[in-house]
């Protein structure tokens, strides 16, 4: 398959440079039948396909561009448990049954990711040293104290670190403390997506790249999903396109506001810096409203990100801010440049909680990961496979059934987020 990602070096950046190649997956041609057709080659779609194929089902997966082209191949690579919202808030949004059910599933989701990587020997730079949610000042520390309390009540092995232990783990005195989650970690996100694609293909999934879905229509007791050059008829359709949805399932895109998020990667650091900065290779992010994230890759590059789009005036503004921020957090770096820069779009729902949709009988999907795609996408994909297999009913799912509802003033909000991040970063870290 033609590698279309390289047409834009700011779409996948470092991950495209260092990921193993995707499996061969020619565009769909002609008419085919299957037990299930999956639309979207990110974590959810690939996980669904893999688990269905391992159960003996004939699966056809259609990806519009290349595996991991959407959010799966552009993010920071943190394998987090839970969602952004406080644990106690989820039962308030979803009700006690669904709230606690999704917390239990997502709390253990990083371990499911680890298990898949180990089982299928996926080369994706897996680091299992945990994550650090870093406290900015006293208010940030109070927030983490409450998160720790709420997760501990549910048996999660999270631990609150004081400023001294945080500094030792980070190689920085910039934070008042941190919440450590040993279940979590980091990986190379595009390599993980491509590894899932290889595993799915090996299990018997029929993969097709450059196969954008143009229509989905009733055909007898099933559905006919058509691309420009072919079609697949199946009783089940799994919609796994999320924030990059177009075509017949554009309603998934319309219920989300796109929040741009960028990353910069340094050149590989020297041995002294590698040993002093994140010696345990934890993945990190902080408690600011416009947050920052940072982690190391396998080669010792420091990957640093925040909210914003690397286009127009944003490119220079965010690049300069990232350099100032890194110099403040890790003064031992000095003045440092970047080897790669890229950005993508996070799909944000109105309440920062994912959605389960049944678009019609036999057409289902999860979406709205709100910046937490790796672990939730993997386990929600597994869950959709179980639904198709008849191993669970809709009433057993971790989320209630909802209808896609377009967000009002979506374009205005997206422009506001992009411009607001530029303003904040233009002024930030100057004093």
N, C-alpha and C positions, 0 to 999 in steps of 0.2 A: 504494500500500500504506500502511496506517496506520502511523505512526511510533511504535512501541510503546516505544522506548528512553526517551523523554522522561518516562515514568511514574515513573522513578527517577533523579533527578539525580546520584546517587552510583554509577550503573552505568557510565556512559561520560563523564561530566563534560565537560571542555573539548573532547574530541574530537567529542562530539555537537553542541556549540555551533558548531564551526568547520568541520565536514566538509561537502562538497557533498552534495546529496540522493542517496539511493539510487535505482536505476532502478525503474520501476513493475514489480511482480511479484505479480500476484494469486494468492490461494491456489489450489492444485491442485483441479480439479473434473473428475469423470468419469474415464473410462479412457483411458490413452495407452500408446503403445509408444515405445521408444527403443533406440539402440545401447548406451547406458549411462545409468544413473541415479546421481546423486551425492547423498549425504545430508550436508548441512552446507555453509553459506555463509561459511566463513572462508577463510583463505589457501590451504589445501590443496585444499578443494573447488572454489574458484573458479579456481585455477591449473589443476587437472585439467580442469575444464570448458572453459576457454579453449583449452588446448592440444589437447584432443580435437576441439573444434568447428573449430579451424583446420585440422585434418587431415581434415575432411569428415564427422565423425561427428555423428549426431543425439543430443544430450545433454539430459536433463532434470535440473535441480538443485532439490532440495527443502531449504528452510531453515525451521527451526521457528519462528523469530521474524523477524529482519531480518538482512541481510548484515552480518557483523562483530559480531553480537550477543555472541558468546562471547569468548574470549581475544583474538581478532583486533582487536576494537574497544576494548579496555580497557587495553592495555599502555603501556609507556613510549614505544615507537617507535624503539628502537635496532635498526639493521640489522646484526647481528653475524655474523661468520664463526665456524664451529666450534660447540662446545658448552661448557657450564660446566666439564666435566672437562678435565684436562690432556691435550694431544694424545697423549702416550705411553700414557696410560691406556686410550684407546679400543681399540687392538689387544689390550690385555690382557683387556678385557671381551668384545670381539666376535671376537677372532682376528685374525691379521695381515692376511688378505685383506680382510675386511669393515671392519676398523678403518681401514686406510689408504684404502680406497675411500670410506668416508663422510667421512673428513677431507678428501680431495681435493674431494669434491662440496660440502661445507659451507664449506670455505675460500673457494671461489669464488662461493658462493651470493649474497653481497651484490651482486656484479656482475650476476648474473642478474636480481635485483630491479631494479637500475638500468636494465637493458636493456628490461625489460617496461614500466617507467614511461615511458621515452623513446619506445618504439615505439608505445604506445597513448595517449601524451600525457595521462597520469593526473596530475591536479592534487592532489598530496598533500604539498606542502611538502618535497620531497626536498632534503636537505642531504648533500653528498658530501665533507665535510671530514674524515671519519674518526671514529674513536672513541678514547677514552682510558680505559684500565683503570687506576685510580689506586691507588697504593700507600699503605697506612696503616702508617707506621713502617718500621723496618728489616726486619721479618719480611715485611711486604707487598711490599717491594721485592725481597727474595730470591725470593718466589713469582713475581713478574713476570720476574725474570732467567731463571728456569727455563722459564717459558712462552715467552719470547722465544727461548731456545735451541732448544726443541722445535719451535716453528713455523718458525724459520729453517732447521732441518735439512730441512724439507719445502718450502723455497723461498718461504715466505710473506714479504711485504715489511714485516713488523712491525718497529718500532724502539723501543728502550728510551730513555726520556727521563729526564734527571736532574731534581732538585728545581727547579732554576732554570728550565729550559725548560718544565717542567710548570706552574710558577707563571705563566709568561708566557702560556701557552695557556688556563689556567683563570681567571686573575684572582684566584688564591688561593694562599696559602702553606701550605695545610692538608695537603699530601701530599708524601711523600718521593720521588716519581717517578711515572712512568706508562708503560704500554705503548701505543704508538700504532699503530693499524691503518688504513692509508689506504684499504683496500678498503671499509670500513664507513661508516656514517653514520646519519642519522635521517630519519624521515618522520612524517606524521600518520597513525597506524595505521588509524583508521576510514575516513579518506579513501582510503587505499590499497585497503582491502577493497572499498569502494563503487566505486572506479575499476576494479578487476578485474571487478566485477559488470557495470558498463557495457560493458567490453571484451568480456566473455563473451557478453552479450546481443547486441551488435553482430555477433559472430562466428556467431550463430545458436543459442546456448544458450537453452533454454526455462527461464526462472527462475520459481520459485514461493516466495514468502514465506508466513509464517504457515501452514506446511504441515508440521506435526510428524509424523514417521513413527511409525506405530503397530504395523506388522507387516512382516515380510519373509519370504515363503514361496515354495517352489519352484513354478514354473509352466511345465510342459513342459521345454524345454531352458534356460530362463532363470529369472528371479525376478520375483515380483509384490510391489512395494513399495507399501504402502497408507497413506494418511492418513485423516483423518476424513471427507473429502469426495471422495476420488479415489484412483486407483492408477496406477502406471507399471509396465509389464512390459519387462524388458530382459535380455540375456544377461550383462551386467556390472553390478555394484553397487560403488561406491566409498564407503567409510565414512570421513567426514572430520569427525567430531563432537568428537573428542579429549576434553578435560577436562570438557566440558559434555554428554557423552553421556547419553542416556536411552533408554527403550524397548527395542527388540530388540537394541541394541548397548550396553547399559548395562555390559557387561563391560569396555569400554574405560575407563569411569569408575572401575570397581572396582579396576583394577590401578594406579591413581594416587592418591597422597595430595594433597589440595588444600592448597596453600600460598597464603594470602591475600597480596595485594600492593596497596598503595595509591599514589596520586599526588595531590599538591597542585600547583596552578598559581597563580602570582602574577598580578597585573594586569600589563599590558605595562610594562616598565621604561622609564625615561627614557633619552635618548640617551647620556648619560655612562655610565650603568651598562651599557647594551648594548655599548658599546665597550670596557668594562673586564672584563666577565664573558663568558667563552667567545666572544671575538671571532671565532674561526674556526668557531663553531657545531658543535664536536664533541659527540658524545653520550658521557656519562661514567657510570661506576659504580666502586665501590671494592672493596677486598679483604677487608672485614669479613665475618665469618660471617653476621651480619644486615646485609646490604649496604645501601648507599644508591645511588641513581641520580639523575642530573640532566642536563637538556638545555634548550635554548631552542626555542620554537616560532617560526613566521614573524613573528608580531607582537611578539616580544621578551618573551614570558612565560617565566619560569623554571619548569620542571616538575621537581618533586622527589619522589622516591618511596622506599619501603622495604617491608619485610615487615610485614603487619598488615591487619586488617579495620576499616573505618570504620563500625562499628556498636556499639551499647550503649556501655560505658565506653571502648571503643577509639577512638571518634571524638575525644573530647577529649584523650586521652593521646597519640595519634599526631599530632594537629594541633599540640599544644604542643611535642612533641619536634621536629617538622619546623621550627617557627619557631626553636627554640634551635639546631638543627643548621645551618640556613641562616645564622644570625647568626654562628656560629663559622667556617663555611667561607668565607662572603663577608661580612665585617664591614661592608663599604661599603653593604650593603643596609639596615642598621639594623633596627628593628622593622618587620616586614613582614607583611601579611595575605595571604589567598588568595582568588582569584576563583572557583576551582572545586576540587572534591575528589571522588575516585572510587576504586573498588577492584574487583579481580576475583580470579580463582582461577587459579593456576599448577598444572598437573598434573605431579607429580613421580613418576617411576618409581623402583624400588628402587636402580638403579645410575646414575641421571641420564642414561640413554641412551634414545633413541627406540625404538619398536617397529614392526615390520612384521607384520601379521596377515593370514592367509587364513582368514576365518570359515567359508567353504565354497568349493567350486569356483565361481569367478566373482565372489566377494565378497571384496574386499581393502581394506586401509587402512593408513596410517601414523598414529602417535599418540605421545604422550609427549614433548613438546618441551621440557619442563623449563625454561620461561621463555625459550626461544629460538624463537619462533614465526614471525617475519616471513620471514627468509631460508630456514630449513629448510622451513617450510610451503610456500613458493613452489616450491622445487626438488623437494621430495618430491611435490607435486602434479603437477609436470611429469613426474616419474619414473613415477607411477601411470598417467598418460596414455600414456606409451611402453609400459608393460606391457600395457595394454588394446589398444593398436595392434599388438602383436606385434613391436615394435622391440627388445624385450629380454625375457629370460626371468626367472623368479624368481631363478635362480642368478646373474644379472647385477646384481641389486639392491644398493643400498648397505647394506642391513641383512639379517640372516638371518631366516628365518621362525621366529616364536615363537607360542606359544599364550597368549591372555589369562589371566593368573593374578591373582586377587584378592589385594591386600595384606592381611596380617593386622593387626588392631587399627587399621584405617584411621581410624575415627571418633575413637579416642583420640589418635592422632597429630595429626589435624587440630585437635582442641581444644587440644592441647599447643602446637602452633605458634602458634595465635591468642593463647592466654594468654601464652606465653613472649615473644612480640613485644611485648605490652603491658607486661610486667614490665621488659623490657630498655629500652623507650623511656620508661617512667615514670622510670627512674633515669638514663637516658642524657643526656649534655650538660648536667649540672647543675653541674659543677665545672670 
